[in-house]
Amino acid sequence: MIDFDSIPRIKEVSACHGVYDANNCERKNVDRFDDRQKHSVKVLPSIEEAVRRSGLKDGMTVSFHHHFRNGDYIVNMVMDVIAKMGIKNLTVAASSLTDCHWPLIEHIKNGVITHIETSGLRGKLAEAVSHGLMDFPVIFRSHGGRAAAIESGELHIDVAFLGAPSCDPYGNANGYNRDSEEGSCCGSLGYAKLDALYADQCVIITDHLVSFPNTPFGIPESQVEYVVVVDNIGDPKGIMSGATRFTKNPKELLIANYATKAIEASGYFEDNFSMQMGSGGASLAVARFLRERMIEKDIKCRFALGGITGQIVQMHEEGLVKKILDVQSFDLIAANSLKNNRFHQQIDASYYASYANSGAAVSQLDFVILSALEVDTDFNVNVMTGSDGVIRGAVGGHPDAAAGASMTVVVCPLLRGRIPTICSHVNTICTPGRTVDVVVTDQGIAVNPLRPELYERFAAAGLPVTTIEKLHERAEKIAGIPAPIEYTDRIVGVLMYRDNTVLDVIRQVKD
């Protein structure tokens, strides 16, 4: 028999919000618990204070996400503060940069930024880089390649500055405001999630501080060091549109019709298929046409992946798409769906497309619809540089989805204006031809010789199949052979494939 009187009494036993005295079992408030709560509040008065506490120094790497697209205020806001603090020689590792980031040009000229790693560049900044602005080439990685580089440590982030439309005082952040439809909204924080996880220091910048807990969250407080509240993190008009626009362009509708028929005949359009669709006019029209075929055939999509549009959300709410895996929300319908639909899940870039992730969702795709600026006779695709050689786009998840999907369909017109889209050699290889199966144009469908079974199925279905060489000949017969772009020997950009090996380079355009 145990002699309880001989056991020393435990005077205090800690509990969730206080301490109990074992002698009288009365709950007592203890200051140290209040102190712990106060210390876990992470709100700082300014971006400058966040930069100071983060320990950012010359030569380090800062990262940003691009979910705010052309409405982003965060990159310019943070870099202006860093410049005023006298910090220099930084690498900016943004998931992508766009037109609104042209003020970075001065920070490059002043030595604040000496390196850039990104998925894409647009606007004045891209123009300046194309003409030799930087001493070091810009490193372009796909979304999956960037994720893998972060995971492996090849791309080490010292401080991540991540905008969030809502955050609580402890750092739980999300891409929408759960209590209001007002203010900024970007939906999924798929690209920011990985930065928060791997950065040495993570700073959330928000314009809506909400009460704890801000659930469901895209980024948990355990990955966040500091929170800063500012007046505005972005322009809602630039972040996203209210609804997805359906194309009325006859050429895009014709391409979409051909692509839809090719998918139907491919053997992959069966019950429980999976897909990724782009946000361009032809891709959105394909989704609309597929919806009609799904209803006719009474088949369902197991999951839709990637950048998500309102069109996909509509199909989900109709029961045609069972689940949505969202790495980037392209419009307000998609963003708000995250709040309302249980099976609309935001995912990070690694889960989406990292080649180092054995569970990457792109590897589960039956088919993907992708766009192109150029396609050459080896089926290589360019989505980065224009017909003048200037950088004007982003690699994005293009090579990741192309490599992962069972059937990759690239849609593009035969000509853009007087410029052939089908050419002998693309300006910049972004997606290698071995991963591209079908090219659909308004003048016919070309099938990669590596996929003869698809050619046979399309021909049997009466589709206008041809060869990529014949499409090239037809384009040049109509528009002629464009004059070659004049470059210098200087390299201004390096294209990394999704496994982070060098795929191609971009040279400086001659003035």
KOLROTI-588727 format. One record per residue: x, y negated, z of N, C-alpha, C in turn. Coordinates in steps of 0.02 Angstrom, whole numbers, plus 50000, padded with zeros to 5 digits. Atoms other than C-alpha are relative to their C-alpha. Example, Ala and Ser with C-alpha at 12.3 -4.5 7.8 and 13.67 -1.06 7.14 Angstrom:
500455005950000506155022550390500454994050000
499585005949997506845005350357499614994550037
//
This chain:
500425006050000500005000050000500444993850000
499605006050006500684983049952499864995250057
500075004949947501014970950094500044993149969
500015006550034500454954650014500304994550043
499735005249957500974944750167500764999549997
499265000050003502794949850139500274996949936
499795003050064502824942349963500014992550007
499975007349995503434924149958499454996749959
500545003550035502014912449914500294995749944
499815004550056502174903949745499644993550011
500305006349981501894885949789499644996549943
500325003450056501494879349616500025004449938
500044996450063500924887549455499774995249947
500195004950052500904876949298499415002549960
500584998550041499314876249198500004995249941
500005003650064498794868149036500044992450011
500015007249991498434850649103500164997950071
499845001949932499054850949282500375005550035
499654995049960499824861049424499545002150057
500424997549945498934872149548500445001650060
499684998249937499464873649729499715006750022
500254993349984499354892049771499715000550070
500264999749932498974888049952499274997750004
500695002549994497394878049924499625000149934
500324999250066497024881049738499674993649975
500275006350025496664862649713500444997649942
499635002450059497134855849542500284993150013
499685006549989498354841549547500254997349933
499725003150060498824829349410500744998650013
499285000949993500694828649382500244995649943
499795004950049501544814249292500375003049941
499584997450054502704825349192499585002449940
500424997850056501244831949089499774994049959
500175006150036500694814349047500594997649959
499405002150036502494810249000500115004349938
499904995650057502574825348886499534998049943
500475002150051501024819648795500224993449967
499775006450027501714802048776500595000949953
499404999050040503364808348709499845003449933
500154996650063502494818848576499634995649951
500285004850047501624803748503500574997249959
499435001350043502694799848352499954993449960
500125006150038502034783048291500534994850015
499505005349995503384769948259499734993549971
500285006450022503104751348227500164998149928
499815002250067503954750348057500405005449964
499584995650041504804759447914500734999150019
499315001449980506424750947966500205003950062
499864996249939506314758848138500045007449986
499984992950019505954775848060500655001749965
499364998950034507474774247947500565000150051
499485000449950508544769348095500025006450043
500034994149956507954783748205500155006549962
499874994050039508114796248064500745001449992
499274999250007509994793348061500244999649928
499815000550071510014789647874500644995949992
499365003350011511764784947817500195000249926
499755000050069512714781347657500135007149976
499854993650030512814796247540499505005450012
500494994849985511294805447605499465000549945
500534998750048509764811947512499324998650032
500695001449978507994805247532499525002949948
500484997050047506454813347456499324996750007
500685002650004504714808047404499585004849959
500444996050043503194816347327499644995649949
500325003950053502204811147173499245001049996
500724998950001500424815347224499614993449991
500335006450011500024796647215500084997549929
499915001650071500584796247033500154992649989
499835006950017500554778746958499714994950049
500255004549948499704771547111500444999950062
499574999249942501154775447228500324993450023
499655005649969501784761847347500595002250042
499534997749950502884772747457500724999549978
499304999950023504464774747352500294993050001
499735006850004504684756147318500034996850070
500025002849932504184751347496500595002350042
499464997149959505434763047578500684997949973
499355001750028506864759547458500174992650009
499885007149986506654740747482500274999150071
499775000449931506854743047669500715002750007
499344997049997508354754447649500534995349971
499525004750032509184741847532500154994250047
499895005649954508934727747658500425002050060
499604997549943509734738547792500735001449980
499314999350023511304739847684500245007049988
499814993050012511274758647657500085001149925
499864999350071512034763947491500175007349981
499774993650027512544778547380499535005850018
500504995049983510924788147407499795004149939
500344995950050510174802447308499264999750014
500725000049995508324800347276499755006549968
500254993550024507544817647262499245000050002
500735000450004505754813747212499745005849958
500294994650041504624827547148499844997649930
500045003150067504284815547003499984992550010
500025007449999504444796946962499634997649939
500435002250054503284786746854500084992649986
499945006950023502954769546778500084995050058
500015004849945502654760846945500674999650038
499374999949962504414764947006500564996149965
499505004050035505304752746890500434995750046
499555003949956505934742347040500625003850023
499394996249982507174756447073500594998049956
499465002150045508174749346927500504995550036
499555004649964508864735447037500385003650055
499664996249947509274747547177500565004449970
499474996350035510264757847051500574995349982
499485004950019511184742546988500404997750060
499675002549940511594737447167500355005450040
499654994649967512274754447215499635003250058
500394996949947510894758847338499845007249979
500144993350028510404773647226500545001649949
499494998050048511794782847136499835006649965
500214993650029510954799647101499245000650002
500724998550000509194805147054499905007349982
500234993350018508444822547057499244999749999
500715000850008506674823846994499735004949948
500314996150053505444832746881499904995949937
500135004250059505124817846769500124992650013
499935007349999505364799446729499554997049947
500435003450049504214787246641500124992550003
500015007349999504084768946595500684996749996
499405004050004505424755746616500615003650029
499444996449969506484766546731500265005449953
499794994950047506514780746605500364996949940
499695003550056506924768546465500714997950018
499345002349978508374761346565500495005850008
499574994149993509054778546609500215002749932
499864997550068508934783946427500534995949965
499505004450031510024769146380500624999050042
499374999949965511374772746507500034996250066
500015003849938510834764246669500445003050054
499674996849943511614777146786500685002849981
499344997150011513404782746805499995007650000
500064992749996512844800446846499345002149967
500624997650033511574810546745499455001650051
500584998049960509834812846816499925007649994
500124992850000509514830946866499245001249997
500714998550007507824836946803499885007450016
500194993249982507074852346885499255001049992
500714998450000505414861046861499765000150072
500274999849932504244861447010500235006350036
499764993849969504714879547042500754999950012
499275000549993506564876047014500194995550058
499875004549943506514861447137499875003650065
500174996349939505664872447266500565004950017
499474995149988506984885947245500654996650022
499385003649982508404873147256499964997550072
500095002249930507684866247419500075006050047
499984994149957507454883647491500715002950008
499324997149998509224889147447500514995250031
499535004949975510024873047509500394996549945
499675003450056510644868147336499794992749999
500255006849993509554852647357499834999050074
500105001149928509734847347539499704993150011
500345006349986508534833847600500164997850071
499855002649933509144823147744499384996950031
500615003149974507574812647763499465000049946
500575000150046505874815147680499524994550023
500495005249986504734799947671499375001849960
500584997050033503014806947633499364996050016
500635003549991501434796847606499435004850012
500584995849985499824804047678499394995650010
500615004049992498064797047662499705000350070
500224999949930497724802447842500525003850041
499534996749954498794807247991499794998250071
500145001649930498544808548179500664997850034
499395002749968499784801248306500555005250011
499504994849988500674817948322500315002849935
499684998250062501034820248137499625004949956
500404995750043499654831648070499724995849943
500145004350057499434824747895499615003749946
500394997050054498264827547750499934995149942
500055003950061497914821447574499334996649991
500635003650002496194814647613499824998050071
500245002249935495304805847756499365003950016
500564995649985494124818247837499374996250020
500575003749972493004804647911499734994649953
500205005550043492864792647765500175001449927
499854999550071492794791747576500414994149976
499645006150019493694774947578500755001150003
499284999949997495534771447552500315004849949
499634995750045496854781847466499805007350010
500164992949997496554800047425500385003549944
499624996450052497674812347334499855007450000
500154992949999496994829347384500575004250026
499474995549979498294843047393500664996450009
499315002549988500014838947466500515005449983
499604994150017500784853947379500744998949993
499285001350009502444845947333500304997050063
499755002949937502604836347497500105005450053
499984994949948502324852047601500695003250007
499354996849997503994859747555500544995250025
499525005049975504954843547586499954999550076
500095000549928504204842447760500305006050036
499764993849969504674860447797500765000250004
499284999050004506504859247744500424993850015
499605006049986507034841147772500254999950072
499745000849932508134837447922499554995550041
500465004749967506974823047965499424998649952
500595001350041505204820147904499614994150029
500385005949980504314803347911499354999849959
500655000750033502454802447872499814992750000
500225007050006501864785547808499265000249980
500714999550011499984783147816499664993150006
500405006049989498664769547804499355001650037
500584998049959497364779447904500255004450057
499834996149941497854784648080499355002450032
500624997149974496504796448142500135003650066
499924996749935496194805048307500245007149992
499764993149998497024821448353499415004750014
499554997450052496834834548283499734998549930
500195001450069496824829648100499995006749962
500054993450032496234846648040499445000149950
499404996050017496324855047922500564995549975
499445004250019498064848247890500395003149942
499564997750053499194849347739500715000950026
499344999849968500754846047844499895000050075
500114999749928500804851248028500494995650039
499585004449959501524840548168500675003050016
499374996749984502874853448201500554998549950
499515001650052503734847948040500124992549993
499985007450007503594829148071500344997050060
499655003649946504764818148171499674993450017
500265006749988503974801048148499404998649955
500585002350038502374792648090500024992449998
500035007350007502254774848022499344998249967
500635002350028500624765847988500124993549963
499945006050042500594753047846499314998149974
500655002350025499214742947764499745004349943
500204996150058499194752647601500575004549977
499494995450026500114767947538499945000949925
500084999250073499434767147361499374996749974
500585002850034498214760247236499545005749979
500454994550017496704771947226499885000749925
500134999750073496454767247042500585003449963
499434996950031498204773247001500125007150023
499904993349973498164788547111499595005149961
500434995350037496694796747023499374996549978
500635002750025495104793746928499435003250038
500584997349966493354796746993499755006449971
500254994050033492964810146866500445001649940
499604997850056493784820046728499664998249934
500275002150064493574813446552500005005849950
500034995050053492984825246417500184996849933
499795002850064493804822446248499445000349948
500454999950058492794817746096500405000049936
499565000050057494304818245982499895006549959
500144994050040493854830145837500605004749995
499404995850006495654836245821500115004050064
499914996549936495774840446007499475005350010
500554995249994494084849146001500125006149955
499844994550045494644859545852500545004550029
499464996249968496244864645941499725004150058
500294996649943495244868946096499575006049979
500414994650026494044879545995500435005949978
499534994750021495484889345916500305003550061
499684997149941496314891646086499515004450038
500514996149965494704897846164499885006749965
500104993850037494444910546026500615004750005
499394995949991496254916246043500005003450068
500044997049933496004919046230499505005750000
500514994850004494424928846195500265006349967
499754994350038495324940046071500625003150029
499334998049976496914942046174500005006650039
500014994249955496334956146288500074998050073
499935002349931496604945446444499374996850027
500625003349979494874937746448499495005450021
500434994849971494074951146556499804998050070
500235001749933493154950846721500585000250050
499465000949950494294945046864500664997849970
499395002950029495544936346750500234994250043
499735005849965496654922346815500284995149949
499805004950050497134906046731500294993750032
499795006849984498014889346738499864995749939
500175004550054497384874746635500344993350010
499715006749995498184857946597499464994850009
500485005549990497374840946620499914995849937
500085003750062497524834946439499325001349968
500654999550032496044832746324499845006949972
500124993550030496244849146230499935005450054
500034995049946496564859146390499344999750037
500645000749966495024852046475499435002649957
500524997450045493994856246322500025007649999
499954992749997494654874146329499635002650062
500344997949939494044875546508499244999649991
500735000750011492334869146455499745005549954
500224994750047492224881446310500035006950034
499954993549965492824895946420499425000950049
500574999649955491464891746545499395002849964
500584997650039490154894546410500075007449984
499894992950016490944911246360499925004450063
500064996249938491034916846542499275001150019
500714999349986489184913546565499685005049952
500284995450051488774922646403500195007350016
499764993249990489834937846449499925002450073
500084998449929489444937246636500655002650031
499354998349969491274937746688500234994250044
499765004949951492174928646829500764999549997
499285001249993493894921146854500205001450072
499784998249933494824928447003500284993950037
499765006249971495784912447035500254995449945
499725005250043496264896146950500574996750039
499385002149969497994889146985500254993449972
499605005650025499054873546973499714993250018
500335006449993498504855646951499265001149987
500714998450003496634856246982499594993849981
500445005450023495304845746895499295001350023
500704999349983493474842646927499655005449959
500294994850041493074854546785500075006850033
499884993649965493844869146881499575000350063
500425000249940492944863647040499275001549983
500694998750021491284863646948499905007449988
500064992950014491604881346888500035004150065
499974996649935492064886447066499334999550036
500635001049965490474879047138499425003649965
500504996150036489474888047003500095007550010
499874992949990490244904447056500395003349945
499634997250056491244906646896500745001050017
499314999449975492944904046980499975001750074
500074997849931493104913647142500424996050049
499565003649955494604904747218500444995149960
499575005250030495664889347183500634999450041
499355001249969497524887947223500264993449972
499915006950022497884869347216500674997350025
499365003149982499654862347213499984992449988
500085007250014499064845347146499304998749975
500695001650020497324837847134500014994249950
499955004950054497084828146972499464994750001
500535005149997495474818847013499645000350066
500345000549936494324813947155499555006050014
500434994149991493164828547125500415005750030
499564994749974494604840647153500244998550071
499755001949934495264830947303499465001050053
500544999349951493574830547390499795007350009
500174992949996493304848947352500395003550055
499614997049947494694853047474499654999450068
500375000949938493584846247613499395004450004
500664996950001492034855347558499985007449984
500024993150025492504872047483500515004450036
499584995649960493184885947591500555003549960
499534996250040494054895047450500394995649950
499575004750035494894879447379500604998750046
499424999849955496644881247454500574995849972
499405003550022498094869047446500615004350015
499424995749995499744878047419500634995849990
499385003850011501564872447422500335002249935
499684998950065502734871947273500355006849996
499674993550001503644887847324499495005549986
500534995150011502054898047335499744999549928
500235001150068501554890447169500475003149949
499604998650059503074893247063500735001650010
499284998849990504764896647145500205006949974
499764993550026505714910247051500295004250056
499714996449944506514914747218499475002850047
500564997649958504804918147295499675005949966
500274994050031504264935947259499244999849996
500735000550002502464930647292499754993949963
500215006050036502424915547176499385001349958
500644998950031500674913447108500035000049923
499965000150073501234909746929500105007049971
499884993250024501754927946916499365004249998
500644996550001499934932946940499534997449946
500425003050052499284922646793499905004749941
500144996550063498424931346648500174995649941
499825004750054498554915946538500034992950027
499935007049984499034897746546499954995949936
500055004750056498624883246430500454994150015
499515005449990500054870646412500034995549938
499935004750056500354855246305500734999449980
499315000950024501914849746210500074993549961
499825005650045502744834546132500275002849935
499714996850059503694845946013500055007550013
499854992849999503844864445973500425001549939
499594998550059505214871245862499875007149974
500134993650033505294886445750500255006050041
499834994749953506064896445893499535000250060
500525000649948504534892146001500244996350062
499795004349944505574881046116499544994050004
500475005549989504514867246193500364994150033
499765006249970504944849146232499414996250029
500515004149969503874839646357500314993850033
499625005249964505204826846410500154993949958
499765005750040505854815946269499584998949938
500415001850058504914806746133500385000449935
499704999550066505254805845948500564995049990
499445004750001506444791245984500565002150046
499484997549955507454801546108499964997350070
500075003149933506864791346258499615004750046
500354996049950506344800346416499324996950013
500675002749990504474798546437499515005250029
500444994849973503814813846528500315003750057
499784996149944504064827346656500005007449982
499984992750009504574845646656499415003250036
500564997549961503294848946792500055007550011
500024992749992502744867046809499995003649934
500054997150068502824870046621500405006449992
499624993850009504264882546617499845005450051
500174995249948503694890746779499385004049980
500624996650020501934894646718500115004149937
499874996450062502584899646546500365006650014
499624993949984503784912246623499575005050038
500394995649957502504919146745499395003249967
500644997750028500934920946639500095005849951
499994994550048500544936546539499944997349929
500045003250066500074925146393500034992550008
499915007349999500694907346371499774997149934
500285003350059499694896646251500184992650002
499825007050005500404879846197499544996749948
500455003550045499164867646119500294993249982
499755006450024499694852846013499774998849929
500175001450070499224844045851500595001449955
499444998950046500254847745696500414993649993
499685006550006500634829045683499754995450054
500225005649959500594814345802500174993749961
499885005550046500364799345692500335002749938
499624997550057501684802245558500605004250022
499444996249973502824812645669499805007450006
500154992849993502844831745651500105002350073
499934997049934502534840845815500385006649995
499644993850012503174857145743500634998349960
499375002250030505014854645701500515005749999
499484994750003506614864345667500375000750066
499664999849935507434859545833499704994550043
500275005149955506634850645980500564995650026
499515004549971507504835546053500295002750064
499794997649934507574843346225499635006550016
500324993849981507244861346274499804999750074
500264999949931506144861346429499745006950018
500254993249991505334878446408500265004349943
499704996050054506294891846313499475004149962
500494996750044505404900046167499845007150018
500144993149983505554917546236499425000750049
500554999749952504224913046366499354997249971
500605002850033502994905346241499735005249951
500294994650040501794917646159499604997549940
500465002350052500574907246057500034992449996
500045007350012500584889745980499374998749959
500635001550033498874882945934500004992849977
500055006750029498734867945817499344999449963
500605001150040497344860245716500065003049931
499884997250066498124868245562500145007550001
499894992949996498274885945625500335002250064
499734997049939498924897745759500615004149983
499384996150009500704904245768500115004450061
499874995249947501144919645870500745001750001
499304998149992502884923145938500105007149975
499874993150024503614938345845500125005150055
499924995449944503974945546017499335003050023
500664997749979502084947946036499595002249939
500364998050060501534957245878499285002450014
500674997749984500014964645968499504994350002
500455005850000499304947245992499844997849929
500125001750070499524943445807499475004649971
500484995250027498564959245764499304998850027
500665001349970497144955245885499694993649973
500265006350027496984937345822499785000949927
500174998950071497004942845640499355004149994
500604995850001495684956145676499384995950019
500565004349980494594942545755499864994649950
500125005050053494724931945597500274993150016
499715006449983495754918145676500524997849948
499545002550051496844906845565500735000850021
499314998849979498504915045611500484998749942
499485001450048500084909945523500675000850036
499344999949968501944908645560500204993050022
499765006449977502824894845653500394996449944
499625002950056503914892145498499524996749950
500495002950046502384889045390499694993750028
500255006249969501704876445514500514994549995
499465004950006503384867745512500024997249929
499995002250070503384867145322499414995549984
500605004050014501614860445317500064993150031
499925006449966502034846745443500474995549961
499515004150037503554840945344499744998249931
500295001550066502604841845180499534994050005
500475005649991501304829745249500374993650021
499715005949970502414818045349500724998749979
499305000850017504154820745277500455002050058
499514998249949505744824045375500214993750038
499825005949962506014811445516500764998949999
499295001649994507684802445523500265002450067
499734997549937508824810045655500104994350050
499905004949947508934801145822500754999150011
499295001449989510604792745854500154999750075
499794999649930511414797146020500744998350005
499295000449984513064793146102500205006850029
499764993849970514134806946179499855000450075
500105000349928513654801446355499375003750020
500574996249975512494813146451499654996050056
500385003849951511114804146547499515004450040
500454995549965510074819246599500195007249990
499864992850005510304837746635499365003850016
500604995949991508844849746613500195006650030
499884993649967508904864046735499415004749986
500554995250006507914879846700499745001750069
500324998649935506804886646838500445004150047
499524996549957508234897646900500604995750017
499495005149985509284881746915500675001249965
499445000050046510474885846774499864994649947
500085005450048510784872346643499685002649936
500374998150060509554873646498500174995449942
499865004950053509924857746400500244993550032
499815006649976510584840046415499674994649958
500275005850035509914822946367500554994949993
499455004850012511134810846287499724992949994
500195006950002511094792046291499804997949930
500245002450064510094784046151500404993849980
499645005850024511064771846045499554993949997
500395006350003510484753746061499934997549928
//
